[in-house]
Amino acid sequence: MENEQTQPSYWNSVILASLITAIVVTAFSLIGGYMTLGTEPSGSFFSSAQLFSTIGCLVGALGGLFANWHYVKENDVTYKIGKGALLGLMVGLGATIFSVIISQIWNVIDPGFQEALIEWNIQNLEAMQMPAEAREQAMAGFDDPNSLQNIGLQALFTFIGLGIVNVISGLIGAKVFASEE
């Protein structure tokens, strides 16, 4: 218990890892989006260009690992893996916040990007061999991408994804870099 009270703050490591993770995830997402826009809608659910965003999320999973490495490197401390999971979760939360901010800044830089992606997805849905009723229902989900509700949903799904993978990488990071054993 005494060791817990004397440990320095981990917030610098969490904020740094969160910012790096958000930049990487957002960059991969934007690159994947522009790659998608550069292809013709084929009527398939997934394309290799859309896979690029998923790869970005997986690379973003290293945020928890990085936060633990940085915290231990800067402060020469040891702690239990539960604290590593906490650092990973905080990185997931911070990266979500930074990612939403960066995305909103990108909407100012390229205001037509989201609308172009929606139009591409609508054309892709029209090319699919699916009943008209199902297609219409899917298209109804393409509301205003910049609405507060859609931004909130995007943030929620981003946090769930980044939170889970960074808790896992935080556990691994704590075990590798800060193990008390």
C-alpha positions as CSV (number, residue, x, y, z in Angstrom):
1,M,0.0,0.0,0.0
2,E,2.9,2.3,0.8
3,N,4.4,1.8,-2.7
4,E,1.1,2.8,-4.3
5,Q,1.0,6.2,-2.5
6,T,4.6,7.2,-3.5
7,Q,4.2,6.4,-7.2
8,P,4.4,9.4,-9.5
9,S,1.5,10.5,-11.7
10,Y,0.9,8.4,-14.8
11,W,-1.1,11.2,-16.6
12,N,1.8,12.4,-18.7
13,S,2.3,8.9,-20.1
14,V,-1.4,8.4,-20.6
15,I,-1.9,11.7,-22.4
16,L,1.1,11.1,-24.7
17,A,0.0,7.6,-25.5
18,S,-3.6,8.8,-26.1
19,L,-2.5,11.6,-28.5
20,I,-0.3,9.2,-30.5
21,T,-3.0,6.6,-30.6
22,A,-5.6,9.1,-31.7
23,I,-3.4,10.5,-34.5
24,V,-2.6,7.0,-35.7
25,V,-6.2,5.7,-35.6
26,T,-7.5,8.9,-37.2
27,A,-4.8,8.9,-39.9
28,F,-5.5,5.3,-40.8
29,S,-9.3,6.0,-40.9
30,L,-8.8,9.0,-43.1
31,I,-6.5,7.2,-45.5
32,G,-8.9,4.3,-45.6
33,G,-11.8,6.7,-46.3
34,Y,-10.0,8.4,-49.2
35,M,-8.9,5.0,-50.5
36,T,-12.6,3.9,-50.4
37,L,-13.6,7.0,-52.3
38,G,-11.0,6.2,-54.9
39,T,-12.7,2.9,-55.7
40,E,-15.9,2.2,-57.5
41,P,-18.8,0.9,-55.4
42,S,-18.8,-2.9,-56.1
43,G,-21.8,-3.9,-54.0
44,S,-19.7,-5.9,-51.5
45,F,-19.8,-5.5,-47.8
46,F,-16.1,-5.1,-47.4
47,S,-13.2,-3.9,-49.6
48,S,-9.5,-3.8,-49.1
49,A,-9.7,0.0,-48.8
50,Q,-12.1,-0.3,-45.9
51,L,-9.8,-2.8,-44.2
52,F,-7.2,0.0,-43.8
53,S,-9.3,1.6,-41.0
54,T,-9.5,-1.7,-39.2
55,I,-5.7,-2.0,-39.4
56,G,-5.4,1.5,-37.9
57,C,-7.5,0.3,-34.9
58,L,-5.3,-2.7,-34.4
59,V,-2.2,-0.5,-34.5
60,G,-4.0,1.8,-32.0
61,A,-4.1,-1.1,-29.6
62,L,-0.5,-0.5,-28.9
63,G,-1.3,2.6,-26.9
64,G,-1.7,0.7,-23.6
65,L,1.6,-1.0,-24.2
66,F,3.3,2.4,-25.0
67,A,1.8,4.1,-21.9
68,N,3.1,1.4,-19.6
69,W,6.5,1.5,-21.3
70,H,6.7,5.3,-21.1
71,Y,5.5,5.4,-17.4
72,V,8.1,2.8,-16.3
73,K,10.9,4.4,-18.4
74,E,10.3,7.9,-17.0
75,N,9.7,6.9,-13.4
76,D,11.5,3.6,-12.8
77,V,8.5,2.1,-10.9
78,T,6.9,-1.3,-10.6
79,Y,3.2,-2.1,-10.1
80,K,0.6,-4.8,-10.6
81,I,-0.9,-5.6,-13.9
82,G,-4.2,-4.2,-12.8
83,K,-2.7,-0.7,-12.9
84,G,-1.5,-1.5,-16.4
85,A,-5.0,-2.3,-17.4
86,L,-6.1,1.0,-15.9
87,L,-3.5,2.9,-17.9
88,G,-4.7,1.1,-21.0
89,L,-8.3,2.0,-20.3
90,M,-7.3,5.6,-19.7
91,V,-5.4,5.6,-23.1
92,G,-8.6,4.3,-24.8
93,L,-10.7,7.1,-23.3
94,G,-8.1,9.8,-24.0
95,A,-7.6,8.5,-27.6
96,T,-11.3,8.5,-28.1
97,I,-11.5,12.2,-27.0
98,F,-8.5,13.2,-29.1
99,S,-9.8,11.2,-32.1
100,V,-13.2,13.0,-32.0
101,I,-11.5,16.4,-31.8
102,I,-9.2,15.6,-34.7
103,S,-12.1,14.3,-36.8
104,Q,-14.0,17.4,-36.1
105,I,-11.0,19.5,-37.1
106,W,-10.8,17.4,-40.3
107,N,-14.4,18.2,-41.0
108,V,-13.5,21.9,-41.1
109,I,-10.5,21.2,-43.4
110,D,-12.4,18.9,-45.8
111,P,-16.2,19.5,-45.2
112,G,-17.2,17.3,-48.1
113,F,-15.4,14.2,-46.9
114,Q,-18.2,12.7,-44.7
115,E,-20.8,13.5,-47.3
116,A,-18.7,11.8,-50.1
117,L,-18.4,8.7,-47.9
118,I,-22.1,8.6,-47.4
119,E,-22.8,9.0,-51.1
120,W,-20.3,6.2,-51.9
121,N,-21.9,3.9,-49.3
122,I,-25.4,4.7,-50.8
123,Q,-24.1,3.8,-54.3
124,N,-22.5,0.6,-52.8
125,L,-25.8,-0.4,-51.2
126,E,-27.6,0.2,-54.5
127,A,-25.1,-2.1,-56.2
128,M,-25.8,-4.9,-53.7
129,Q,-28.1,-7.8,-54.5
130,M,-30.5,-7.2,-51.6
131,P,-34.2,-6.7,-51.2
132,A,-35.3,-3.1,-51.7
133,E,-36.8,-2.9,-48.3
134,A,-33.5,-3.9,-46.6
135,R,-31.6,-1.4,-48.8
136,E,-34.0,1.4,-47.8
137,Q,-33.7,0.5,-44.2
138,A,-29.9,0.6,-44.4
139,M,-29.9,3.9,-46.2
140,A,-32.1,5.4,-43.5
141,G,-29.2,5.0,-41.2
142,F,-27.2,7.5,-43.1
143,D,-28.3,10.6,-41.2
144,D,-26.2,13.7,-40.9
145,P,-22.7,12.5,-40.0
146,N,-22.0,15.7,-38.1
147,S,-25.1,15.5,-35.8
148,L,-24.4,15.4,-32.1
149,Q,-26.0,12.0,-31.9
150,N,-23.8,10.5,-34.7
151,I,-20.7,12.1,-33.2
152,G,-21.6,10.6,-29.8
153,L,-22.2,7.1,-31.3
154,Q,-18.9,7.3,-33.1
155,A,-17.2,8.2,-29.9
156,L,-19.0,5.4,-28.0
157,F,-18.0,2.7,-30.6
158,T,-14.4,4.1,-30.7
159,F,-14.1,4.0,-26.9
160,I,-15.5,0.4,-26.8
161,G,-13.0,-0.7,-29.4
162,L,-10.0,1.2,-28.2
163,G,-10.9,0.6,-24.6
164,I,-10.9,-3.2,-24.9
165,V,-7.8,-3.5,-27.0
166,N,-5.8,-1.0,-24.9
167,V,-6.8,-2.7,-21.6
168,I,-5.4,-5.9,-23.0
169,S,-2.2,-4.2,-24.3
170,G,-2.0,-2.4,-20.9
171,L,-2.1,-5.7,-19.1
172,I,0.7,-7.0,-21.3
173,G,2.7,-3.8,-21.0
174,A,2.5,-3.9,-17.2
175,K,3.6,-7.5,-17.2
176,V,6.5,-6.9,-19.5
177,F,7.7,-3.5,-18.2
178,A,6.5,-3.1,-14.7
179,S,6.2,-6.5,-13.2
180,E,6.7,-6.7,-9.4
181,E,8.1,-10.3,-9.7
